[in-house]
Amino acid sequence: MRRAWWLALLLLTTGACSTLHDHAYYPDPADPDTRLLAEVLWRAAKAARDDPGEYSFAMIDSRHVATYTVEDATFYFTEGLAHQPVTVIDALVAHEVSHEVLGHIGQRRALSLSLAAVLVNPLIVRAYTRDQEIAADLKAVEILRDMGYEAPRRALADALRAAAKINGPPRGGWLATEPSLEDRLGRLEPLEAEKRAAK
């Protein structure tokens, strides 16, 4: 029984990473999608007052619109993200850069190594906490503003809706670590007024 419990714990702490890396690859530097993502990541890092020279990224073969962060400022971008409008890419990359500059990766690692945390919530090892996701959203608003967006809250809200339309809603329930789309959008209120087209 004890051996089975430790095996389950090992699978929980390594399952997400192995799945991520199984579908990851280094993109062709000459590919237009690669160049676009590299430029967006550079701009977001500079807007966050971080060193973009320390950042790197790889691609994930997936139609989902998503970004992930691991150790050493390494980012993973899905092919689905690369095919979105640049405003969506900017916003979602800014959100992921926020996790990096806020130190959430180290906090997530510390939590995943904490036996108590795993016992309380086994899903903690796979994702950021609800509070971290909200904090990253709010930091992303600042980054987007410094990237030149006049309506950064609206830009992020639109990007979250665009991703949810393709990915579907996050898993709910009391073990869910990700806040609902409605919760995230609610924290971004009030959105900036939309500019009226000139007549």
The 8 nearest C-alpha neighbors of each residue, nearest first, counted from 0:
[[1, 3, 2, 4, 5, 6, 7, 8],
 [0, 2, 4, 3, 5, 6, 7, 8],
 [3, 1, 5, 4, 0, 6, 7, 8],
 [2, 4, 6, 0, 1, 5, 7, 8],
 [5, 3, 1, 7, 2, 6, 8, 0],
 [6, 4, 8, 2, 7, 3, 9, 1],
 [5, 7, 3, 9, 8, 4, 2, 10],
 [6, 8, 10, 4, 5, 9, 3, 11],
 [9, 7, 5, 11, 6, 10, 4, 12],
 [10, 8, 6, 12, 11, 7, 13, 5],
 [9, 11, 7, 14, 13, 8, 12, 6],
 [12, 10, 8, 9, 14, 13, 7, 121],
 [11, 13, 9, 10, 124, 14, 8, 111],
 [14, 12, 10, 16, 11, 15, 9, 17],
 [15, 13, 10, 17, 11, 16, 12, 18],
 [14, 16, 18, 17, 13, 125, 19, 12],
 [17, 15, 19, 18, 13, 14, 20, 12],
 [16, 18, 20, 19, 14, 15, 21, 13],
 [19, 17, 21, 15, 16, 20, 14, 22],
 [18, 20, 16, 17, 21, 22, 15, 23],
 [19, 21, 23, 17, 22, 18, 16, 24],
 [22, 20, 18, 19, 23, 17, 16, 24],
 [21, 23, 20, 59, 60, 19, 24, 18],
 [24, 22, 59, 20, 58, 21, 60, 19],
 [25, 23, 58, 57, 26, 59, 22, 60],
 [24, 26, 57, 58, 27, 23, 56, 28],
 [27, 25, 28, 58, 24, 33, 57, 30],
 [26, 28, 30, 29, 33, 25, 31, 32],
 [29, 27, 30, 33, 26, 34, 31, 25],
 [30, 28, 27, 31, 34, 33, 26, 32],
 [29, 31, 33, 27, 32, 28, 34, 26],
 [32, 30, 34, 33, 35, 29, 28, 36],
 [33, 31, 35, 34, 30, 81, 36, 82],
 [34, 32, 30, 36, 31, 35, 28, 37],
 [33, 35, 31, 37, 32, 36, 38, 30],
 [34, 36, 32, 38, 33, 37, 31, 39],
 [35, 37, 39, 33, 38, 34, 40, 32],
 [38, 36, 34, 40, 35, 39, 33, 41],
 [37, 39, 41, 35, 36, 40, 34, 42],
 [38, 40, 36, 42, 41, 37, 89, 43],
 [41, 39, 43, 37, 38, 42, 36, 44],
 [42, 40, 38, 44, 51, 39, 43, 37],
 [41, 43, 39, 45, 44, 40, 46, 38],
 [44, 42, 46, 40, 45, 93, 41, 39],
 [43, 45, 47, 49, 51, 41, 46, 42],
 [46, 44, 48, 42, 47, 43, 49, 41],
 [47, 45, 43, 145, 142, 48, 44, 146],
 [46, 48, 44, 45, 49, 142, 43, 100],
 [49, 47, 45, 46, 44, 50, 43, 100],
 [48, 50, 44, 47, 45, 51, 100, 46],
 [49, 51, 52, 53, 44, 45, 48, 54],
 [52, 50, 54, 44, 41, 53, 49, 45],
 [53, 51, 50, 54, 55, 41, 49, 44],
 [54, 52, 51, 50, 72, 55, 71, 49],
 [53, 55, 72, 51, 52, 73, 56, 50],
 [56, 54, 73, 74, 72, 53, 57, 52],
 [55, 57, 74, 73, 75, 58, 54, 76],
 [58, 56, 25, 75, 24, 26, 76, 74],
 [57, 59, 76, 24, 23, 75, 77, 25],
 [60, 58, 23, 77, 22, 61, 76, 78],
 [59, 61, 22, 78, 77, 23, 58, 62],
 [62, 60, 63, 77, 78, 59, 79, 22],
 [61, 63, 79, 78, 64, 77, 60, 80],
 [64, 62, 79, 61, 166, 65, 165, 77],
 [65, 63, 80, 79, 162, 77, 62, 166],
 [64, 66, 77, 63, 80, 76, 67, 79],
 [65, 67, 76, 75, 77, 95, 92, 68],
 [68, 66, 75, 74, 76, 69, 95, 65],
 [67, 69, 74, 73, 75, 95, 72, 66],
 [70, 68, 73, 74, 72, 104, 71, 67],
 [69, 71, 72, 73, 104, 68, 105, 74],
 [70, 72, 73, 69, 54, 53, 55, 68],
 [73, 71, 54, 70, 74, 55, 69, 53],
 [74, 72, 55, 56, 71, 69, 68, 54],
 [73, 75, 56, 68, 67, 55, 72, 69],
 [76, 74, 57, 67, 58, 56, 66, 68],
 [75, 77, 66, 58, 59, 65, 57, 80],
 [78, 76, 59, 79, 80, 61, 58, 65],
 [77, 79, 81, 80, 61, 60, 62, 59],
 [78, 80, 62, 64, 63, 77, 82, 81],
 [81, 79, 64, 77, 78, 82, 83, 65],
 [80, 82, 78, 79, 83, 32, 77, 36],
 [83, 81, 79, 80, 78, 84, 32, 64],
 [82, 84, 80, 81, 87, 85, 88, 79],
 [85, 83, 86, 87, 88, 82, 81, 80],
 [84, 86, 88, 87, 89, 83, 35, 81],
 [85, 87, 89, 84, 88, 90, 154, 158],
 [88, 86, 158, 90, 85, 89, 84, 83],
 [87, 89, 85, 91, 86, 90, 92, 83],
 [90, 88, 86, 92, 87, 91, 93, 85],
 [89, 91, 93, 155, 87, 88, 92, 94],
 [90, 92, 94, 93, 88, 89, 87, 95],
 [91, 93, 95, 94, 89, 90, 88, 96],
 [94, 92, 96, 90, 139, 91, 95, 43],
 [95, 93, 139, 91, 97, 92, 96, 135],
 [94, 96, 92, 97, 98, 93, 91, 66],
 [95, 97, 99, 93, 98, 94, 92, 100],
 [98, 96, 135, 94, 95, 100, 99, 138],
 [99, 97, 103, 95, 101, 96, 135, 100],
 [98, 100, 96, 97, 102, 101, 103, 104],
 [99, 101, 97, 102, 98, 96, 49, 47],
 [102, 100, 98, 99, 103, 97, 135, 104],
 [103, 101, 99, 100, 104, 105, 98, 106],
 [102, 104, 106, 98, 105, 101, 107, 99],
 [105, 103, 107, 106, 102, 108, 99, 69],
 [106, 104, 108, 107, 103, 102, 109, 70],
 [105, 107, 103, 109, 108, 104, 110, 102],
 [106, 108, 110, 104, 105, 109, 103, 111],
 [109, 107, 111, 105, 110, 106, 104, 112],
 [110, 108, 106, 112, 107, 111, 105, 113],
 [109, 111, 113, 107, 112, 108, 116, 106],
 [110, 112, 124, 108, 113, 109, 107, 117],
 [113, 111, 109, 110, 114, 108, 117, 116],
 [112, 114, 110, 116, 115, 111, 109, 117],
 [113, 115, 117, 116, 112, 118, 111, 110],
 [114, 116, 118, 113, 117, 119, 120, 110],
 [117, 115, 119, 113, 118, 114, 120, 110],
 [116, 118, 121, 120, 114, 115, 119, 113],
 [119, 117, 115, 116, 120, 121, 114, 113],
 [118, 120, 116, 117, 115, 121, 114, 123],
 [119, 121, 117, 122, 118, 123, 116, 174],
 [122, 120, 117, 123, 118, 119, 124, 11],
 [123, 121, 124, 120, 125, 176, 126, 174],
 [124, 122, 125, 121, 120, 126, 176, 111],
 [125, 123, 111, 122, 12, 126, 121, 107],
 [126, 124, 123, 122, 15, 127, 12, 11],
 [127, 125, 123, 124, 128, 176, 122, 177],
 [126, 128, 131, 132, 107, 129, 176, 123],
 [127, 129, 131, 176, 130, 132, 177, 126],
 [128, 130, 177, 178, 132, 131, 176, 133],
 [131, 129, 133, 128, 132, 134, 127, 178],
 [130, 132, 134, 128, 129, 133, 127, 135],
 [131, 133, 135, 129, 134, 130, 136, 128],
 [134, 132, 136, 130, 135, 131, 129, 137],
 [133, 135, 131, 137, 136, 132, 130, 138],
 [136, 134, 97, 138, 132, 133, 137, 94],
 [137, 135, 139, 133, 134, 138, 94, 132],
 [136, 138, 140, 134, 139, 135, 133, 141],
 [137, 139, 135, 141, 140, 136, 97, 134],
 [140, 138, 94, 142, 136, 93, 141, 137],
 [139, 141, 143, 137, 151, 138, 142, 152],
 [142, 140, 144, 138, 139, 143, 145, 137],
 [143, 141, 139, 145, 46, 144, 140, 47],
 [142, 144, 146, 140, 145, 151, 141, 148],
 [145, 143, 148, 141, 147, 146, 142, 151],
 [144, 146, 142, 147, 46, 143, 141, 148],
 [147, 145, 143, 144, 46, 148, 142, 42],
 [146, 148, 145, 144, 149, 143, 151, 142],
 [149, 147, 144, 151, 150, 143, 146, 145],
 [148, 150, 151, 147, 144, 143, 191, 154],
 [149, 151, 148, 153, 191, 152, 154, 144],
 [152, 150, 154, 140, 148, 153, 143, 144],
 [153, 151, 155, 154, 190, 140, 150, 187],
 [152, 154, 156, 190, 151, 155, 150, 157],
 [155, 153, 151, 157, 152, 156, 158, 150],
 [154, 156, 158, 90, 152, 157, 153, 159],
 [155, 157, 153, 159, 158, 154, 184, 152],
 [156, 158, 160, 154, 155, 159, 153, 161],
 [159, 157, 87, 161, 155, 160, 156, 162],
 [160, 158, 156, 162, 161, 157, 163, 155],
 [159, 161, 163, 157, 158, 162, 164, 156],
 [160, 162, 158, 164, 159, 163, 157, 165],
 [163, 161, 159, 164, 165, 64, 160, 166],
 [164, 162, 167, 166, 160, 165, 161, 168],
 [163, 165, 161, 162, 167, 166, 160, 168],
 [166, 164, 163, 162, 167, 63, 161, 64],
 [167, 165, 163, 63, 162, 164, 64, 168],
 [166, 168, 163, 164, 165, 169, 162, 170],
 [167, 169, 163, 170, 166, 180, 179, 164],
 [170, 168, 171, 179, 167, 177, 180, 178],
 [171, 169, 175, 168, 172, 177, 179, 176],
 [172, 170, 175, 169, 173, 179, 174, 177],
 [171, 173, 175, 174, 170, 176, 169, 177],
 [172, 174, 175, 171, 176, 120, 170, 177],
 [175, 173, 172, 176, 120, 122, 171, 121],
 [176, 174, 171, 172, 173, 177, 170, 122],
 [175, 177, 128, 129, 174, 178, 126, 123],
 [176, 178, 129, 175, 128, 179, 169, 132],
 [179, 177, 129, 182, 183, 180, 176, 132],
 [178, 180, 182, 181, 183, 169, 177, 168],
 [179, 181, 183, 182, 184, 178, 168, 159],
 [180, 182, 184, 179, 183, 185, 178, 186],
 [183, 181, 185, 179, 180, 184, 178, 186],
 [184, 182, 180, 186, 185, 181, 179, 133],
 [185, 183, 181, 187, 186, 182, 156, 180],
 [184, 186, 182, 187, 183, 188, 181, 189],
 [187, 185, 183, 184, 188, 182, 133, 137],
 [186, 188, 184, 185, 152, 189, 190, 183],
 [189, 187, 190, 185, 186, 184, 152, 191],
 [188, 190, 187, 191, 152, 185, 186, 192],
 [191, 189, 188, 153, 152, 192, 187, 150],
 [190, 192, 150, 153, 193, 189, 152, 151],
 [193, 191, 194, 190, 150, 153, 189, 195],
 [194, 192, 195, 191, 150, 153, 190, 196],
 [195, 193, 192, 196, 197, 191, 150, 149],
 [196, 194, 197, 193, 198, 192, 191, 150],
 [195, 197, 198, 194, 193, 192, 150, 191],
 [196, 198, 195, 194, 193, 192, 149, 150],
 [197, 196, 195, 194, 193, 192, 149, 191]]
